[in-house]
Amino acid sequence: MSFWTKRTGKRELSVGLVIFWIWMTHHLFTATPVENVAAYMPLYSTATMVIWGFTLAAFGMDAASKQLGLRLSRPQKPEEVLG
C-alpha cells in the first residue's frame, strides 16, 4: 500500500485548509480597507498556491493511486487482454 492511500487525514486537512482559504478570501476582500489589500496580496497569493497545491495533490494522488491499485489487483479475463 502506498503512502497516498493510507488513512493519514490528508483529505480532511485539505478540506479544512480550503475552508480557511474561503474565510481568508472573504475577510480580505470584504472587511479589509482597500489600501491594505495591496499589502496583503503577496501573502494571500502564496497561501493560495500552497493551499490549492496541497489540496489538488492530496485528492489527485489519492484518486490516482486507488485507480491504479484497483486496476492492478483486478484479475483480467483473457478476452479483455486480447481485446
All heavy atoms as an XYZ file, in Angstrom:
661
protein
N       0.847     -1.168      0.000
C       0.000      0.000      0.000
C       0.896      1.236      0.000
O       1.836      1.343      0.760
C      -0.886     -0.016      1.245
C      -1.864      1.126      1.265
S      -2.867      1.250      2.754
C      -3.815     -0.222      2.681
N       0.578      2.163     -0.878
C       1.434      3.334     -0.978
C       1.086      4.352      0.104
O       0.058      4.269      0.771
C       1.278      3.982     -2.352
O       0.050      4.660     -2.449
N       1.940      5.331      0.245
C       1.756      6.363      1.260
C       0.465      7.140      1.039
O      -0.200      7.535      1.980
C       2.951      7.312      1.236
C       2.762      8.549      2.062
C       2.817      8.474      3.435
C       2.507      9.768      1.465
C       2.635      9.601      4.211
C       2.326     10.892      2.229
C       2.394     10.807      3.607
N       0.093      7.375     -0.214
C      -1.066      8.224     -0.505
C      -2.392      7.521     -0.268
O      -3.434      8.157     -0.299
C      -0.998      8.752     -1.930
C      -0.017      9.877     -2.007
C       1.272      9.802     -2.407
C      -0.233     11.230     -1.618
N       1.873     11.021     -2.292
C       0.969     11.907     -1.823
C      -1.332     11.922     -1.118
C       1.096     13.269     -1.545
C      -1.190     13.261     -0.857
C       0.007     13.925     -1.063
N      -2.422      6.213     -0.082
C      -3.691      5.535      0.164
C      -3.908      5.237      1.641
O      -4.980      4.783      2.006
C      -3.771      4.221     -0.629
O      -2.667      3.401     -0.266
C      -3.750      4.490     -2.115
N      -2.925      5.466      2.482
C      -3.096      5.230      3.916
C      -4.006      6.304      4.510
O      -4.106      7.406      3.999
C      -1.748      5.258      4.626
C      -0.865      4.094      4.257
C       0.425      4.143      5.018
C       1.311      2.986      4.612
N       2.618      3.060      5.251
N      -4.668      5.952      5.597
C      -5.563      6.890      6.273
C      -4.728      7.818      7.148
O      -4.476      7.529      8.312
C      -6.579      6.133      7.116
C      -7.468      5.202      6.354
C      -8.422      5.921      5.457
N      -9.403      6.616      6.278
C     -10.232      7.511      5.816
N     -10.219      7.809      4.553
N     -11.075      8.103      6.601
N      -4.283      8.930      6.574
C      -3.456      9.876      7.315
C      -4.133     11.220      7.505
O      -3.559     12.105      8.122
C      -2.116     10.093      6.593
O      -2.382     10.538      5.275
C      -1.298      8.825      6.567
N      -5.327     11.414      6.976
C      -6.045     12.659      7.176
C      -5.706     13.753      6.185
O      -5.978     14.926      6.453
N      -5.096     13.390      5.062
C      -4.731     14.401      4.067
C      -5.956     15.093      3.483
O      -5.971     16.304      3.328
C      -3.919     13.775      2.940
C      -2.554     13.298      3.338
C      -1.847     12.619      2.188
C      -2.514     11.361      1.759
N      -2.592     10.293      2.728
N      -6.968     14.328      3.160
C      -8.174     14.921      2.576
C      -8.913     15.772      3.594
O      -9.427     16.839      3.254
C      -9.076     13.840      2.005
C      -8.453     13.170      0.777
C      -9.320     12.089      0.263
N      -9.363     11.031      1.279
C     -10.070      9.939      1.164
N     -10.830      9.752      0.122
N     -10.044      9.011      2.101
N      -8.969     15.337      4.834
C      -9.628     16.127      5.867
C      -8.886     17.438      6.102
O      -9.504     18.497      6.250
C      -9.721     15.333      7.167
C     -10.659     14.142      7.102
C     -10.041     12.897      6.491
O      -8.855     12.936      6.090
O     -10.747     11.887      6.405
N      -7.555     17.380      6.120
C      -6.755     18.590      6.256
C      -6.970     19.508      5.059
O      -7.068     20.728      5.208
C      -5.277     18.240      6.402
C      -4.309     19.413      6.486
C      -4.589     20.244      7.735
C      -2.878     18.915      6.486
N      -7.067     18.932      3.879
C      -7.308     19.730      2.676
C      -8.637     20.463      2.752
O      -8.714     21.646      2.408
C      -7.301     18.841      1.431
O      -6.043     18.272      1.238
N      -9.670     19.784      3.199
C     -10.978     20.434      3.324
C     -10.903     21.561      4.354
O     -11.441     22.649      4.138
C     -12.062     19.397      3.698
C     -13.356     20.071      4.070
C     -12.269     18.434      2.545
N     -10.215     21.331      5.452
C     -10.047     22.377      6.456
C      -9.279     23.575      5.918
O      -9.625     24.732      6.197
N      -8.236     23.317      5.130
C      -7.472     24.414      4.531
C      -8.302     25.194      3.526
O      -8.192     26.420      3.438
C      -6.205     23.869      3.862
C      -5.092     23.431      4.793
C      -3.970     22.754      4.012
C      -4.546     24.607      5.581
N      -9.140     24.513      2.756
C      -9.997     25.209      1.798
C     -11.018     26.073      2.528
O     -11.295     27.209      2.125
C     -10.677     24.211      0.836
C     -11.765     24.876      0.027
C      -9.640     23.593     -0.088
N     -11.570     25.571      3.625
C     -12.499     26.384      4.421
C     -11.779     27.609      4.985
O     -12.308     28.727      4.961
C     -13.137     25.535      5.533
C     -14.083     24.511      4.909
C     -13.864     26.403      6.549
C     -14.594     23.469      5.871
N     -10.555     27.425      5.468
C      -9.766     28.566      5.937
C      -9.492     29.540      4.805
O      -9.565     30.757      4.992
C      -8.443     28.087      6.547
C      -7.491     29.209      6.858
C      -7.747     30.072      7.906
C      -6.359     29.400      6.083
C      -6.880     31.122      8.186
C      -5.488     30.433      6.354
C      -5.747     31.302      7.413
N      -9.184     29.046      3.602
C      -8.924     29.908      2.452
C     -10.175     30.713      2.078
O     -10.077     31.904      1.755
C      -8.451     29.069      1.258
C      -8.154     29.886      0.054
C      -7.011     30.583     -0.214
C      -9.024     30.102     -1.058
N      -7.132     31.202     -1.421
C      -8.347     30.937     -1.961
C     -10.303     29.672     -1.375
C      -8.911     31.343     -3.152
C     -10.867     30.077     -2.564
C     -10.176     30.905     -3.441
N     -11.343     30.086      2.141
C     -12.589     30.799      1.849
C     -12.805     31.911      2.870
O     -13.149     33.045      2.511
C     -13.773     29.814      1.826
C     -13.660     28.900      0.613
C     -15.106     30.559      1.835
C     -14.628     27.736      0.637
N     -12.579     31.607      4.151
C     -12.730     32.627      5.181
C     -11.727     33.758      4.964
O     -12.079     34.936      5.077
C     -12.537     32.006      6.567
C     -12.520     33.042      7.655
C     -13.597     33.581      8.281
C     -11.363     33.675      8.210
N     -13.187     34.504      9.198
C     -11.814     34.592      9.171
C      -9.994     33.550      7.978
C     -10.934     35.383      9.905
C      -9.134     34.337      8.703
C      -9.605     35.238      9.659
N     -10.475     33.409      4.661
C      -9.434     34.405      4.449
C      -9.765     35.289      3.249
O      -9.604     36.513      3.295
C      -8.083     33.700      4.239
C      -6.918     34.619      4.045
S      -5.346     33.750      3.890
C      -5.622     32.742      2.453
N     -10.263     34.685      2.166
C     -10.623     35.446      0.977
C     -11.781     36.385      1.273
O     -11.748     37.568      0.899
C     -11.004     34.483     -0.162
O      -9.886     33.626     -0.421
C     -11.356     35.242     -1.422
N     -12.787     35.882      1.949
C     -13.936     36.720      2.286
C     -13.515     37.885      3.183
O     -13.910     39.034      2.964
C     -15.003     35.875      2.988
C     -16.196     36.663      3.392
N     -16.290     37.287      4.614
C     -17.350     36.937      2.736
C     -17.438     37.916      4.699
N     -18.108     37.713      3.569
N     -12.716     37.596      4.181
C     -12.273     38.635      5.105
C     -11.388     39.660      4.401
O     -11.509     40.864      4.644
C     -11.531     38.005      6.282
C     -11.124     38.990      7.326
N     -12.034     39.603      8.158
C      -9.914     39.487      7.669
C     -11.394     40.429      8.972
N     -10.105     40.373      8.692
N     -10.503     39.200      3.545
C      -9.582     40.109      2.864
C     -10.321     41.059      1.936
O     -10.022     42.251      1.891
C      -8.531     39.320      2.079
C      -7.523     40.151      1.274
C      -6.640     40.957      2.226
C      -6.679     39.257      0.402
N     -11.283     40.552      1.191
C     -11.919     41.383      0.179
C     -13.195     42.069      0.642
O     -13.778     42.846     -0.107
C     -12.192     40.553     -1.077
C     -10.925     40.172     -1.787
C     -10.533     38.846     -1.851
C     -10.100     41.121     -2.347
C      -9.360     38.475     -2.486
C      -8.925     40.771     -2.984
C      -8.553     39.444     -3.053
N     -13.670     41.789      1.852
C     -14.852     42.491      2.331
C     -14.586     43.334      3.575
O     -15.172     44.396      3.725
C     -15.992     41.503      2.658
O     -15.555     40.588      3.640
C     -16.447     40.775      1.415
N     -13.746     42.890      4.481
C     -13.551     43.589      5.748
C     -12.259     44.395      5.809
O     -12.050     45.130      6.765
C     -13.575     42.581      6.895
N     -11.398     44.271      4.828
C     -10.118     44.966      4.849
C     -10.217     46.250      4.035
O     -10.761     46.235      2.928
C      -9.015     44.065      4.258
O      -9.007     42.829      4.967
C      -7.650     44.707      4.366
N      -9.687     47.341      4.552
C      -9.686     48.582      3.758
C      -8.902     48.396      2.455
O      -7.951     47.620      2.394
C      -8.994     49.599      4.663
C      -9.101     49.030      6.040
C      -9.155     47.549      5.883
N      -9.320     49.097      1.446
C      -8.736     48.938      0.110
C      -7.237     49.212      0.123
O      -6.470     48.563     -0.593
C      -9.454     49.868     -0.893
C      -8.809     49.812     -2.259
C     -10.921     49.513     -0.974
N      -6.798     50.151      0.929
C      -5.370     50.477      0.981
C      -4.534     49.304      1.482
O      -3.389     49.137      1.097
C      -5.128     51.688      1.896
C      -5.812     52.954      1.460
C      -7.260     53.026      1.914
O      -7.621     52.338      2.894
O      -8.036     53.743      1.258
N      -5.102     48.473      2.345
C      -4.357     47.354      2.922
C      -4.396     46.097      2.058
O      -3.576     45.203      2.253
C      -4.890     47.021      4.307
C      -4.651     48.140      5.293
O      -3.846     49.032      5.053
N      -5.359     48.108      6.404
N      -5.335     46.015      1.139
C      -5.447     44.813      0.311
C      -4.175     44.599     -0.500
O      -3.665     43.480     -0.606
C      -6.688     44.887     -0.602
C      -6.684     43.755     -1.609
C      -7.955     44.853      0.230
N      -3.626     45.658     -1.050
C      -2.397     45.544     -1.841
C      -1.232     45.055     -0.988
O      -0.366     44.316     -1.472
C      -2.051     46.884     -2.476
N      -1.199     45.430      0.278
C      -0.119     44.990      1.155
C      -0.226     43.508      1.479
O       0.782     42.828      1.684
C      -0.135     45.804      2.445
N      -1.456     42.983      1.520
C      -1.663     41.573      1.855
C      -1.597     40.638      0.653
O      -1.621     39.423      0.822
C      -3.015     41.385      2.549
C      -3.077     41.959      3.934
C      -4.056     42.879      4.274
C      -2.164     41.585      4.911
C      -4.124     43.414      5.549
C      -2.219     42.115      6.189
C      -3.209     43.027      6.498
O      -3.271     43.540      7.761
N      -1.547     41.163     -0.559
C      -1.611     40.308     -1.750
C      -0.457     39.311     -1.873
O      -0.692     38.173     -2.275
C      -1.735     41.151     -3.014
C      -3.124     41.757     -3.174
S      -4.485     40.601     -2.920
C      -4.356     39.598     -4.368
N       0.791     39.661     -1.568
C       1.841     38.622     -1.646
C       1.589     37.459     -0.687
O       1.758     36.296     -1.060
C       3.122     39.369     -1.275
C       2.834     40.784     -1.590
C       1.375     40.981     -1.317
N       1.157     37.758      0.518
C       0.841     36.704      1.479
C      -0.354     35.882      1.010
O      -0.353     34.653      1.082
C       0.558     37.311      2.853
C       0.144     36.350      3.953
C       1.273     35.366      4.238
C      -0.248     37.110      5.192
N      -1.358     36.567      0.494
C      -2.569     35.880      0.024
C      -2.261     34.976     -1.171
O      -2.719     33.833     -1.232
C      -3.631     36.913     -0.356
C      -4.872     36.304     -0.947
C      -5.795     35.665     -0.133
C      -5.129     36.361     -2.316
C      -6.936     35.089     -0.671
C      -6.254     35.797     -2.856
C      -7.159     35.166     -2.030
O      -8.283     34.589     -2.556
N      -1.473     35.456     -2.113
C      -1.170     34.631     -3.288
C      -0.306     33.431     -2.917
O      -0.493     32.335     -3.454
C      -0.488     35.470     -4.373
O       0.735     35.979     -3.900
N       0.614     33.600     -1.986
C       1.428     32.470     -1.530
C       0.562     31.440     -0.810
O       0.680     30.233     -1.061
C       2.546     32.962     -0.596
O       3.338     33.921     -1.295
C       3.407     31.816     -0.130
N      -0.320     31.900      0.066
C      -1.208     30.981      0.779
C      -2.132     30.258     -0.192
O      -2.405     29.066     -0.031
C      -2.019     31.741      1.822
N      -2.605     30.966     -1.205
C      -3.485     30.346     -2.191
C      -2.773     29.221     -2.937
O      -3.324     28.127     -3.098
C      -3.990     31.406     -3.194
O      -4.724     32.393     -2.479
C      -4.856     30.791     -4.259
N      -1.557     29.469     -3.369
C      -0.811     28.439     -4.101
C      -0.509     27.232     -3.212
O      -0.620     26.091     -3.659
C       0.496     29.025     -4.656
C       0.280     30.081     -5.712
S      -0.654     29.486     -7.127
C       0.485     28.340     -7.814
N      -0.143     27.455     -1.972
C       0.178     26.351     -1.067
C      -1.072     25.532     -0.749
O      -1.063     24.293     -0.815
C       0.841     26.880      0.226
C       0.942     25.797      1.272
C       2.203     27.464     -0.081
N      -2.169     26.215     -0.414
C      -3.393     25.511     -0.034
C      -3.948     24.722     -1.199
O      -4.259     23.527     -1.074
C      -4.434     26.507      0.516
C      -3.979     27.017      1.888
C      -5.814     25.860      0.610
C      -4.790     28.173      2.431
N      -4.080     25.351     -2.362
C      -4.664     24.637     -3.508
C      -3.708     23.599     -4.076
O      -4.144     22.560     -4.577
C      -5.116     25.623     -4.584
C      -6.378     26.289     -4.175
C      -6.535     27.570     -3.753
C      -7.683     25.685     -4.106
N      -7.848     27.790     -3.426
C      -8.572     26.660     -3.631
C      -8.167     24.410     -4.387
C      -9.926     26.400     -3.448
C      -9.513     24.158     -4.200
C     -10.383     25.145     -3.737
N      -2.405     23.830     -3.986
C      -1.447     22.812     -4.416
C      -1.526     21.557     -3.562
O      -1.546     20.436     -4.075
N      -1.590     21.745     -2.249
C      -1.711     20.598     -1.354
C      -3.037     19.884     -1.559
O      -3.096     18.652     -1.564
C      -1.582     21.048      0.109
C      -1.685     19.916      1.088
C      -0.597     19.095      1.307
C      -2.866     19.655      1.752
C      -0.675     18.038      2.197
C      -2.962     18.601      2.637
C      -1.867     17.797      2.863
N      -4.109     20.653     -1.734
C      -5.434     20.055     -1.920
C      -5.488     19.238     -3.207
O      -5.974     18.097     -3.210
C      -6.513     21.145     -1.933
O      -6.465     21.838     -0.685
C      -7.890     20.562     -2.144
N      -4.999     19.794     -4.290
C      -5.007     19.059     -5.556
C      -4.111     17.826     -5.487
O      -4.461     16.768     -6.020
C      -4.575     19.971     -6.697
C      -5.565     21.086     -7.043
C      -4.965     22.021     -8.093
C      -6.877     20.507     -7.531
N      -2.971     17.948     -4.825
C      -2.084     16.785     -4.683
C      -2.728     15.702     -3.826
O      -2.664     14.514     -4.169
C      -0.746     17.220     -4.081
N      -3.359     16.096     -2.730
C      -3.968     15.109     -1.834
C      -5.089     14.345     -2.529
O      -5.136     13.112     -2.476
C      -4.492     15.792     -0.576
N      -5.997     15.066     -3.172
C      -7.120     14.396     -3.820
C      -6.691     13.704     -5.119
O      -7.132     12.596     -5.408
C      -8.251     15.389     -4.105
C      -9.094     15.669     -2.905
C      -8.869     16.791     -2.133
C     -10.100     14.802     -2.531
C      -9.644     17.050     -1.017
C     -10.880     15.045     -1.415
C     -10.649     16.180     -0.655
N      -5.814     14.322     -5.895
C      -5.396     13.743     -7.174
C      -4.555     12.496     -7.027
O      -4.810     11.478     -7.674
N      -3.552     12.547     -6.178
C      -2.691     11.371     -6.000
C      -3.431     10.243     -5.293
O      -3.183      9.075     -5.577
C      -1.425     11.748     -5.245
C      -0.490     12.593     -6.033
S       1.017     12.869     -5.122
C       1.903     13.889     -6.247
N      -4.329     10.592     -4.396
C      -5.121      9.570     -3.724
C      -6.015      8.852     -4.731
O      -6.085      7.622     -4.749
C      -5.955     10.200     -2.619
C      -6.634      9.164     -1.750
O      -5.987      8.153     -1.447
O      -7.802      9.372     -1.395
N      -6.680      9.626     -5.584
C      -7.551      9.020     -6.589
C      -6.749      8.200     -7.598
O      -7.154      7.093     -7.974
C      -8.346     10.104     -7.315
N      -5.609      8.723     -8.022
C      -4.796      8.001     -8.999
C      -4.255      6.695     -8.424
O      -4.272      5.659     -9.089
C      -3.641      8.883     -9.468
N      -3.786      6.730     -7.188
C      -3.242      5.500     -6.605
C      -4.337      4.473     -6.360
O      -4.108      3.276     -6.500
C      -2.502      5.807     -5.312
O      -3.385      6.307     -4.338
N      -5.532      4.919     -6.018
C      -6.637      3.978     -5.842
C      -7.042      3.363     -7.172
O      -7.330      2.168     -7.243
C      -7.825      4.671     -5.183
C      -7.605      4.922     -3.716
C      -8.798      5.585     -3.079
C      -8.530      5.843     -1.612
N      -9.644      6.532     -0.971
N      -7.065      4.162     -8.230
C      -7.410      3.617     -9.545
C      -6.358      2.638    -10.017
O      -6.676      1.587    -10.570
C      -7.583      4.740    -10.552
C      -8.839      5.546    -10.337
C      -8.953      6.712    -11.289
O      -8.054      6.956    -12.089
N     -10.045      7.433    -11.203
N      -5.085      2.952     -9.814
C      -4.027      2.026    -10.206
C      -4.083      0.758     -9.369
O      -3.863     -0.335     -9.878
C      -2.658      2.689    -10.063
C      -2.321      3.738    -11.108
C      -1.003      4.407    -10.757
C      -2.255      3.126    -12.483
N      -4.385      0.889     -8.095
C      -4.497     -0.280     -7.230
C      -5.634     -1.182     -7.647
O      -5.503     -2.403     -7.650
N      -6.763     -0.586     -8.013
C      -7.889     -1.392     -8.487
C      -7.559     -2.060     -9.809
O      -7.902     -3.206    -10.045
C      -9.138     -0.515     -8.639
C      -9.777     -0.022     -7.345
C     -10.918      0.925     -7.668
C     -10.287     -1.191     -6.530
N      -6.889     -1.341    -10.683
C      -6.564     -1.886    -11.989
C      -5.552     -3.019    -11.879
O      -5.632     -4.014    -12.586
C      -6.011     -0.779    -12.884
C      -5.929     -1.198    -14.335
C      -5.443     -0.086    -15.235
N      -6.160      1.140    -14.989
C      -5.594      2.340    -15.040
N      -4.311      2.452    -15.316
N      -6.289      3.426    -14.821
N      -4.583     -2.901    -10.974
C      -3.558     -3.930    -10.841
C      -4.057     -5.149    -10.073
O      -3.597     -6.260    -10.313
C      -2.325     -3.347    -10.151
C      -1.576     -2.265    -10.930
C      -0.451     -1.709    -10.086
C      -1.052     -2.811    -12.240
N      -4.990     -4.955     -9.158
C      -5.429     -6.082     -8.347
C      -6.591     -6.845     -8.983
O      -6.893     -7.952     -8.577
C      -5.854     -5.595     -6.964
O      -6.977     -4.748     -7.075
N      -7.248     -6.259     -9.972
C      -8.399     -6.913    -10.593
C      -7.922     -7.972    -11.585
O      -7.150     -7.677    -12.500
C      -9.232     -5.861    -11.330
C     -10.522     -6.399    -11.869
C     -11.313     -5.281    -12.550
N     -11.666     -5.766    -13.861
C     -11.564     -5.101    -14.986
N     -11.104     -3.887    -14.980
N     -11.918     -5.633    -16.120
N      -8.337     -9.217    -11.409
C      -7.914    -10.241    -12.373
C      -8.577     -9.988    -13.728
O      -9.755     -9.659    -13.807
C      -8.409    -11.538    -11.745
C      -9.456    -11.147    -10.783
C      -9.156     -9.759    -10.340
N      -7.792    -10.118    -14.771
C      -8.308     -9.867    -16.110
C      -8.637    -11.186    -16.796
O      -7.927    -12.176    -16.646
C      -7.288     -9.101    -16.934
C      -7.057     -7.691    -16.434
C      -6.083     -6.951    -17.320
O      -5.361     -7.559    -18.096
N      -6.077     -5.645    -17.204
N      -9.685    -11.145    -17.561
C     -10.065    -12.317    -18.364
C      -9.230    -12.279    -19.651
O      -8.844    -11.227    -20.130
C     -11.548    -12.251    -18.691
C     -12.433    -12.302    -17.454
C     -13.883    -12.178    -17.846
C     -14.753    -12.139    -16.586
N     -16.144    -11.877    -16.910
N      -8.991    -13.436    -20.236
C      -8.194    -13.462    -21.480
C      -8.826    -12.617    -22.595
O      -8.107    -12.021    -23.385
C      -8.163    -14.933    -21.854
C      -8.411    -15.670    -20.581
C      -9.272    -14.770    -19.762
N     -10.155    -12.510    -22.620
C     -10.795    -11.704    -23.668
C     -10.467    -10.233    -23.506
O     -10.326     -9.509    -24.487
C     -12.318    -11.873    -23.633
C     -12.815    -13.300    -23.803
C     -12.880    -14.038    -22.467
O     -13.206    -13.446    -21.437
O     -12.552    -15.249    -22.488
N     -10.335     -9.758    -22.249
C     -10.026     -8.361    -22.008
C      -8.587     -8.038    -22.392
O      -8.289     -6.946    -22.852
C     -10.246     -8.021    -20.544
C     -11.704     -8.057    -20.105
C     -11.857     -7.773    -18.623
O     -10.827     -7.591    -17.942
O     -13.005     -7.749    -18.158
N      -7.692     -9.003    -22.196
C      -6.287     -8.779    -22.519
C      -6.088     -8.730    -24.023
O      -5.381     -7.877    -24.562
C      -5.406     -9.863    -21.890
C      -3.962     -9.713    -22.323
C      -5.522     -9.845    -20.375
N      -6.734     -9.636    -24.743
C      -6.569     -9.706    -26.188
C      -7.364     -8.647    -26.936
O      -7.044     -8.311    -28.066
C      -6.978    -11.096    -26.690
C      -6.144    -12.257    -26.150
C      -6.729    -13.579    -26.628
C      -4.708    -12.127    -26.588
N      -8.367     -8.092    -26.305
C      -9.118     -7.016    -26.928
C     -10.343     -7.523    -27.483
O     -11.178     -7.459    -28.137
